Amino acid sequence: MKYGSISLKYKESGNVLWFVLLTIALLGMLTFVVSRNSSTVNQSGSAEQNRIRAAALLRYTKSIETAVQKMVLNDGISENDLDFVALGAAHDNPNCNDSFCEVFHVEGGGVDYRRASNVLSDSNFSYNWHISTGNRVGSMGCDDNIPACKELLLLLQGVPEGICLQVNKILGIENPSNALPQQSDVNHGSAYQGSFTNNPTNEYIGGTNAVTQSPQVRGHQAGCVYEYGGGQNTVYYYHALLPR
């Protein structure tokens, strides 16, 4: 009886140990599953936030494009008189002498001016809109390297890559290997003040060169590219307000 009792206690202890180990293993598996699901949820949440901000960016710049098109095609405002002075003194067009040619004025284009940081819902975003005439966008109109073929282009530098990837997805633009299309250079240039002048850095966005001209955005009036040339290494969002 004594030896049998000792054997029974060993057996009971072995059973308890087995249940403890099983519990530990189950807890480990549960922790792994919860952690993995939490990571997936966080990634999905981040992607959704980027998509919401991308959609907001597209809606706002589309409203600027619509206003510019209306002013030129319906209201008879010359493209050379368009004024974007709300963006800052550098965009003040001396050809514009009244509020009817101001894009961000109720008597002109009627666009409610908002800083890029507000549109992107990011108070830390330091860049703002810039209107350029130093670039052509492939298949937007004529593609020759002459002043008449350059677009009136809205640029926004430094957009977070996650937002820009979503911009391209919304617009049906390929992000090769889940990276933005590569552009050797984007001509930021001087702010638009009413003239389309020629210069040697009349860049071609959406050309046919797969390495330097981001062909993925060819024919797209808006999109995102990654500028790697000239030490820039920055993301650009563009929107052709007036294709030419």
C-alpha positions as CSV (number, residue, x, y, z in Angstrom):
1,M,0.0,0.0,0.0
2,K,2.8,2.4,0.8
3,Y,4.6,1.9,-2.5
4,G,1.4,2.0,-4.4
5,S,0.5,5.3,-2.7
6,I,3.9,6.8,-3.7
7,S,3.3,5.6,-7.3
8,L,-0.1,7.2,-7.4
9,K,1.3,10.6,-6.1
10,Y,3.9,10.5,-8.9
11,K,1.3,9.7,-11.4
12,E,-0.9,12.6,-10.2
13,S,2.1,15.0,-10.2
14,G,2.9,13.9,-13.8
15,N,-0.7,14.6,-14.8
16,V,-0.6,18.1,-13.2
17,L,2.7,18.9,-14.9
18,W,1.3,17.8,-18.3
19,F,-1.7,20.1,-17.8
20,V,0.6,23.0,-16.8
21,L,2.7,22.5,-19.9
22,L,-0.3,22.2,-22.1
23,T,-1.7,25.5,-20.6
24,I,1.6,27.2,-21.3
25,A,1.6,26.0,-24.9
26,L,-2.0,27.1,-25.5
27,L,-1.3,30.6,-24.0
28,G,1.8,30.9,-26.2
29,M,-0.3,30.0,-29.3
30,L,-3.0,32.5,-28.2
31,T,-0.5,35.3,-27.7
32,F,0.9,34.6,-31.2
33,V,-2.5,34.7,-32.8
34,V,-3.6,37.8,-31.0
35,S,-0.2,39.5,-31.8
36,R,-0.5,38.6,-35.5
37,N,-4.1,39.7,-35.8
38,S,-3.3,43.0,-34.0
39,S,-0.4,43.6,-36.5
40,T,-2.7,42.9,-39.4
41,V,-5.4,45.2,-38.0
42,N,-2.8,48.0,-37.5
43,Q,-1.5,47.6,-41.1
44,S,-5.0,47.6,-42.5
45,G,-5.9,50.6,-40.4
46,S,-2.9,52.5,-41.6
47,A,-3.6,51.6,-45.3
48,E,-7.2,52.8,-44.8
49,Q,-6.1,56.1,-43.3
50,N,-3.7,56.6,-46.2
51,R,-6.5,55.9,-48.7
52,I,-8.8,58.4,-47.0
53,R,-6.1,61.1,-47.1
54,A,-5.3,60.2,-50.7
55,A,-8.9,60.6,-51.7
56,A,-9.1,63.9,-49.9
57,L,-6.0,65.1,-51.8
58,L,-7.5,64.0,-55.2
59,R,-10.8,65.7,-54.4
60,Y,-9.3,69.0,-53.5
61,T,-6.9,69.3,-56.4
62,K,-9.7,68.2,-58.7
63,S,-11.8,71.2,-57.4
64,I,-8.9,73.5,-58.4
65,E,-8.6,71.9,-61.8
66,T,-12.4,72.3,-62.4
67,A,-12.2,76.0,-61.4
68,V,-9.3,76.7,-63.7
69,Q,-11.1,74.9,-66.6
70,K,-14.3,76.9,-66.0
71,M,-12.4,80.2,-65.8
72,V,-10.6,79.6,-69.1
73,L,-13.3,77.8,-71.1
74,N,-16.5,79.4,-69.8
75,D,-15.6,82.7,-68.3
76,G,-13.1,83.8,-70.9
77,I,-10.2,84.3,-68.6
78,S,-6.9,84.0,-70.4
79,E,-4.5,81.3,-69.1
80,N,-1.9,84.0,-68.8
81,D,-4.2,86.0,-66.4
82,L,-4.8,83.1,-63.9
83,D,-3.8,84.2,-60.5
84,F,-2.9,81.9,-57.6
85,V,-1.9,84.6,-55.1
86,A,-3.6,82.9,-52.2
87,L,-0.6,80.5,-52.3
88,G,1.7,83.4,-51.5
89,A,3.3,86.5,-53.0
90,A,5.5,84.4,-55.3
91,H,2.3,83.3,-57.1
92,D,0.9,86.8,-57.6
93,N,0.3,87.3,-61.3
94,P,0.8,90.9,-62.5
95,N,-1.5,90.2,-65.4
96,C,-4.4,89.8,-63.1
97,N,-6.0,93.2,-62.2
98,D,-9.2,92.2,-60.4
99,S,-10.6,89.3,-58.4
100,F,-12.3,87.7,-61.4
101,C,-9.0,86.1,-62.4
102,E,-8.1,84.8,-59.0
103,V,-8.6,81.1,-58.6
104,F,-9.0,81.2,-54.8
105,H,-11.6,84.0,-54.8
106,V,-15.4,83.8,-54.7
107,E,-15.6,86.2,-57.7
108,G,-13.0,84.1,-59.6
109,G,-12.6,80.4,-59.4
110,G,-14.5,80.2,-56.1
111,V,-12.1,77.6,-54.6
112,D,-11.9,77.7,-50.8
113,Y,-8.2,77.9,-50.1
114,R,-6.8,75.2,-47.8
115,R,-3.2,74.5,-47.0
116,A,-1.9,71.0,-48.0
117,S,-1.4,70.1,-44.3
118,N,-5.1,70.6,-43.8
119,V,-6.1,68.6,-46.8
120,L,-3.8,65.7,-45.7
121,S,-5.0,66.1,-42.0
122,D,-1.4,66.3,-40.9
123,S,-0.4,69.4,-38.9
124,N,3.3,68.5,-39.2
125,F,3.3,68.5,-43.0
126,S,5.5,71.5,-43.9
127,Y,5.2,71.7,-47.7
128,N,2.5,73.5,-49.7
129,W,1.1,73.8,-53.2
130,H,3.2,75.1,-56.0
131,I,2.1,76.0,-59.5
132,S,4.7,75.2,-62.1
133,T,5.2,75.5,-65.9
134,G,8.4,73.5,-66.1
135,N,7.1,70.1,-66.9
136,R,5.2,68.2,-69.6
137,V,3.0,65.2,-68.9
138,G,3.0,62.5,-71.5
139,S,-0.1,62.2,-73.7
140,M,-1.8,65.2,-72.1
141,G,-1.6,67.2,-75.3
142,C,1.5,68.0,-77.4
143,D,4.7,66.4,-76.0
144,D,7.3,68.6,-77.8
145,N,9.9,70.4,-75.8
146,I,8.4,73.9,-76.4
147,P,6.6,76.4,-74.2
148,A,3.3,75.6,-75.8
149,C,3.4,72.0,-74.7
150,K,4.1,72.6,-71.0
151,E,1.3,72.0,-68.6
152,L,0.0,74.3,-65.9
153,L,0.9,71.9,-63.2
154,L,0.1,71.8,-59.5
155,L,2.9,70.2,-57.5
156,L,3.1,69.0,-54.0
157,Q,6.5,67.9,-52.7
158,G,7.1,65.5,-49.8
159,V,3.8,63.7,-49.7
160,P,4.2,60.6,-47.5
161,E,4.9,57.6,-49.6
162,G,2.0,55.6,-48.1
163,I,-0.5,58.2,-49.2
164,C,1.0,58.5,-52.7
165,L,0.9,54.7,-53.2
166,Q,-2.8,54.9,-52.5
167,V,-3.2,57.9,-54.8
168,N,-1.8,55.8,-57.7
169,K,-3.9,52.8,-56.7
170,I,-7.1,54.9,-56.8
171,L,-6.1,56.3,-60.2
172,G,-5.2,52.9,-61.7
173,I,-1.5,53.8,-61.9
174,E,1.0,50.9,-61.5
175,N,3.3,51.0,-58.5
176,P,6.1,48.7,-59.8
177,S,7.2,46.3,-57.1
178,N,5.0,48.3,-54.7
179,A,7.2,51.4,-55.2
180,L,6.3,54.7,-56.8
181,P,7.2,55.3,-60.5
182,Q,10.8,56.6,-60.8
183,Q,11.4,60.1,-62.2
184,S,14.9,61.4,-62.7
185,D,13.8,65.0,-62.2
186,V,10.7,67.1,-61.6
187,N,11.2,70.8,-62.5
188,H,9.8,72.6,-59.4
189,G,10.8,75.9,-61.0
190,S,9.6,79.4,-60.3
191,A,6.0,80.0,-59.2
192,Y,3.6,80.6,-62.1
193,Q,3.0,84.3,-62.8
194,G,1.3,84.2,-66.1
195,S,4.0,83.1,-68.6
196,F,5.1,79.8,-70.1
197,T,8.8,80.2,-70.8
198,N,11.1,77.6,-72.3
199,N,14.1,76.4,-70.4
200,P,16.6,73.5,-70.7
201,T,15.0,71.6,-67.8
202,N,11.6,71.3,-69.4
203,E,11.0,67.9,-67.7
204,Y,9.0,65.0,-69.2
205,I,6.8,63.2,-66.7
206,G,5.2,60.1,-68.0
207,G,7.6,59.7,-71.0
208,T,8.7,56.4,-72.5
209,N,12.0,55.9,-70.6
210,A,11.3,53.3,-67.9
211,V,14.2,54.5,-65.8
212,T,14.0,58.3,-65.9
213,Q,10.5,59.3,-67.0
214,S,8.0,57.2,-64.9
215,P,6.0,55.8,-67.9
216,Q,3.4,54.4,-65.5
217,V,1.8,57.8,-65.2
218,R,1.7,58.5,-68.9
219,G,-1.7,59.8,-69.9
220,H,-2.7,60.4,-66.3
221,Q,-3.7,64.0,-65.4
222,A,-2.7,63.4,-61.8
223,G,-0.4,61.0,-60.0
224,C,2.6,60.4,-57.8
225,V,6.3,59.9,-58.8
226,Y,9.5,59.5,-56.9
227,E,12.2,62.0,-57.9
228,Y,15.6,60.5,-57.4
229,G,17.8,62.8,-59.5
230,G,19.7,65.9,-58.4
231,G,20.0,64.6,-54.8
232,Q,16.3,65.3,-54.2
233,N,15.1,61.8,-53.3
234,T,11.6,63.0,-52.7
235,V,8.0,62.2,-53.6
236,Y,6.0,64.5,-55.8
237,Y,2.2,64.6,-56.3
238,Y,1.3,66.4,-59.5
239,H,-2.0,67.4,-61.1
240,A,-2.3,69.0,-64.5
241,L,-4.7,71.9,-64.0
242,L,-4.5,73.0,-67.6
243,P,-3.1,70.3,-70.0
244,R,-1.6,71.9,-73.1
